[in-house]
Each structure stands twice: as structure tokens, then as C-alpha cells.
Amino acid sequence: MKQLVWLCLVGCLSQGIVQAQSMQAQLPAVNLSSLLRLQGVRPTANGLLLLINGNPQVRMERVVEPDRLVIDLSGTAIPKELHKTIVPINQFGVQQARIAQFDKDVTRIVLDLLPGEAGEWMTRFDPRSGLILQPAVANPTAVTPSPAPAPLPDRSVVANLQGFVVEGTSRVIIQTDQPTTVTGSQDSATNTFNVVISPAQLSATWGKSVLEPHVPIERVRVTQLNEAVVASFKLSPGWQMREGKGGNSNQIILELVPSDSPAPSNIPPLPKVVPPASQAPLPEVLPTEGKKIVVVDPGHGGGDPGAVANGLQEKDIVLPISFAAGRELQRLGYVVYYTRTQDVEIDLEPRVRLAEQVRANAFVSIHVNSLASQSSHVNGIETFFAPGSRLGRELAELVQNQVISATGARDRGVKSARFYVIHRTTMPSILVETGFVTNPQEAANLANPAYQQKLGEAIARGVHQFLSRP
């Protein structure tokens, strides 16, 4: 990933790009009741998914020097916190996506393209997921459809999940076509209840339930994970969820209860969902007087694989590196929180929210890099901090020095960027790009557990240098 100048997203293309100071304009007033809502942009296996609750009118225009694709969504608004943010892509010849509220009823997305990459894209709308952007191909019929859940093993007891309903403010019912097993855990840091249903798969008729305003659930995310389905319920403050009773054998009952409500004595506590033992971090250490807190953020996860090349996926590489960093930080006496400990998809905003809620002293997001196939020779490690953050720069410099010293990798330096997770956090924050998965030799290193351990421990030493300064 190379540092790009943040380009102005405001102004008429026919009149050229306006001066950078216009970026300081206030966010336009938006009548949210009459507009579609864009909640984010994320890469998938076949293109870019725009998380939007309807099918807007789309206008696309290619701009050169530098190469970029400007996409305007009419009748669309974004949350205030998404205005002027960057989402790293590193796929399909796109380095990053920049999002802004261009006008009171127009959302603009700018895709920064690598030189020589195709700028022709096509769109299609999937009512179950959102607007899908795909690079145009010579034969439109050959466009790969959006990814389906991974094939499940040939087992006779795989349950098809058909949907869920919310009964008042007391319980959630997930309907299946046959009995299955359920485990789950309450993540107190984010007030999210994660349910793992296995063996199970999402049926072709699975649909999203509409959450009424009085329901104490802020968001539901459902992900296919090999032979299991993971359902994450983000609960409103003051509410918890637990396994309930009743229903028939083809129903999964989850109770919604106030946080101070005691658990029934005849229902055993649900086991905590943890990653495989080979990758599991040390047991969570509760914050205590005098201990500093570090949030370690393994990038991507679940349906968002991140960079993909040479048979590797970014989401699988960064998790063991993150665990290695966390274990070393715990050994050095720090309290460590992970934004994810398994292969589940998490939005950018909850990662930031976790760091704010636990009042972290430092935030470290761990990623791997990628470029187009013609740039497979590019390699090296680089560390980013938020523009204008003096402490972020100092943390980035210390971590960068440690990882280069430990690995001998090419030093691509320390750079500033407005990546959401480091730009929106209030503590010193960095994003470490630990190497290029598109470079064959570096990909081999990144897939090596010993190299992953070396990277994680070096990151931890850099963080320790920063936090232990007088």
C-alpha cells in the first residue's frame, strides 16, 4: 500500500477538482427520513459490496492522473462518522475507497485505482445484501455471482436456518428445518451475544428481519463459517441475551433480559466460544489498577477475507500474528483485548468502539498488503498513523523499527493515512502492514508460523517501548 494524497471529494467533475481547503466544508444537512442509507463499503470475493438499504441511481465516471473511479449514489445519505473516511481495498486494482456526503442527497465514493487497471465497472442490486460493484468483463454472462456459503460436509443432520423473528422485547426465535446444536457467549466489552449454530447453513430463503424501534437489539449479523452459522446480536445498553426455553425442536430460543436480571438456575451457562487451541490467546486478564490496556485488532474476518493471493487470505494470516503480539504484551504486564478471536466479520466502527469503551492506552491494527499481479515484486513492511497524531507517529516509528530489526524485511517506512480504525480512535493508534501477500517470497514468510510469531512479538516490543517511556 503506498501513501496517496487525500483528494477532495467535493466539487463538480466537469469543472475539475476544487482546492483542498474546500474539504473543510461542513457536512450537509440531510433529511434522513426520505433517503437511502449507506452503512459502509467492503471487498468480497467478486467485487465491492455497498451496504445500503435500497437500490439507488448510480452515476460512475473515470478520472485520470491520478486514476480513480468516481461513483455518485443519488438519494443516499451516510452516517456522520462515515463522512471523509478511507476503507482499504487492495483488490481488483483498487487500492482504497474514499467515502463522503457530496451533497445533501448524494453520497460519493471514490475508488483510487492502480495505474493501468480497468476503470469499467458494473453494478447489480441484491436486496438481501446491498449494491454490488464488479469490474466489467468482456462477456457479462461470465461474471461470477456473489459468493454463496461454503459447501458443507456430507452430513445427514445439517440444519437449514430459515430466518428469525423477534417477539416483543422478550425473545428471539431462530427457525430451522431440523434440530441442531447451539453454543454462544456474551461479549461484555461490545455488549454483543454471539451464537454458533452447528452443523447448519443459511437456507436460500433466509431473509433479514426488520427490527422495530422498541426492540433492544441494535444490529444482527449472520455469517456462514464452514459447517457452522455465527449469529451476532448487538444489544442495546442495559440488555443481555441468553439461551431460553420453550418452542419446538426446530426452534432456537434466545431470551432478551435486562442486564441486572439473574440467570435461571436450571439453565447452565453457555460455554465461551474460543478460537482453536493452536491459535488461542492467553486467558483474558481483567483490567486492574496500574495496568495499561492495549487493543489488538486483527483485520478483516468472516465474509471479508481481505487481501487474497498465492493461496493465502489476509484474515487467516493476521489472526495468529495478533495472538502472538497479545501473548507477548500480556507477558510484559499489559491487559490485552482483541477485536476478534475467530473467523467472524466485524465492521470498522465496533472495533473503534471497543477501544474507546475499555479506555485503551494504545490501539494496534494488523494487516497484510497486496498489489496487482504485475507488481508482485513489491515487498516490505510499513506502518501507518493518523495524520496530525504526534503520539501515533512515535508509536508507529518504534513498532516499525522493531519489526524490521526482527524480520530483516524491506523497510517501507512510517506513513500517515486516514484509515477508519486509526483516524477515529482517540488513543495513539497504528495500522501495521506486515508484508505483501502478492509477493511469492513474502507470502511464504507470512504463512510460516515461526515468522508470524516473530512479527507479533516484535510488534509487542515496539508497543512496550512506547508505553513504558518515562
CORMORA-V830084 format. One line per field, one symbol per residue. ss: DSSP state (H for helix, E for strand, C for the rest). phi: phi as a letter, one per 30 degrees, with the letter a starting at -180 (. if undefined). A space follows every 10 residues. Layout:
ss=???
phi=???
This chain:
ss=CCCCCCCCCC CCHHHCCCCH HHHHCCCCCC CHHHCEEEEE EEECCCCEEE EECCCCCEEE EEECCCCEEE EEEECEEECH HHCCEEEEEE ECCEEEEEEE EEECCEEEEE EEECCCCCCC EEEEEECCCE EEEEECCCCH HHCCCCCCCC CCCCCCCCEE EEEEEEECCC EEEEEECCCC EEEEEEECCC CEEEEEEECE EECCCCCCCC CCCCCCEEEE EEEEECCEEE EEEEECCCEE EEECCCCCCC EEEEEEEECC CCCCCCCCCC CCCCCCCCCC CCCCCCCCCC CCEEEEEECC ECCECCCEEC CEEHHHHHHH HHHHHHHHHH HCCCEEEECC CCCCCCCHHH HHHHHHHCCC CEEEEEEEEC CCHHHCCCCC EEEEECCCCH HHHHHHHHHH HHHHHHHCCC EEEEEECCEH HHHCCCCEEE EEEEEECCCH HHHHHHCCHH HHHHHHHHHH HHHHHHHCCC
phi=.cdcddcdcc kdddcidddd ddddeddddb dddccdbccl bbdbdclccc dbcacddcbb bdbchddacc bccdibbbde dddicccdch bhicdaccba ddbdbbccbc cdcdeiddcc bbbbccddbk dccbedbdce dddddddcee ecedbdcdcc dckbbcchcc accccbcada cbbaaccddc hbcccccada bdddcebddd cdedddbdab bbbdbhcbcc cccdcdeibb badccjicdc bccbccbeec dddedccddd dddbdeedcd ddedcdebei cdcbcccddi kidcdidbah icbeeddddd dddddddddd ddjcdcccda badbdbdddd ddddddddhd dabbccbbca bdedcdddbj cbbcbdeicd ddddddddde ddddddcidd dcicbcacde dcdcdccebb bccdkcddce dddddddded dddddddded ddddeddcdd
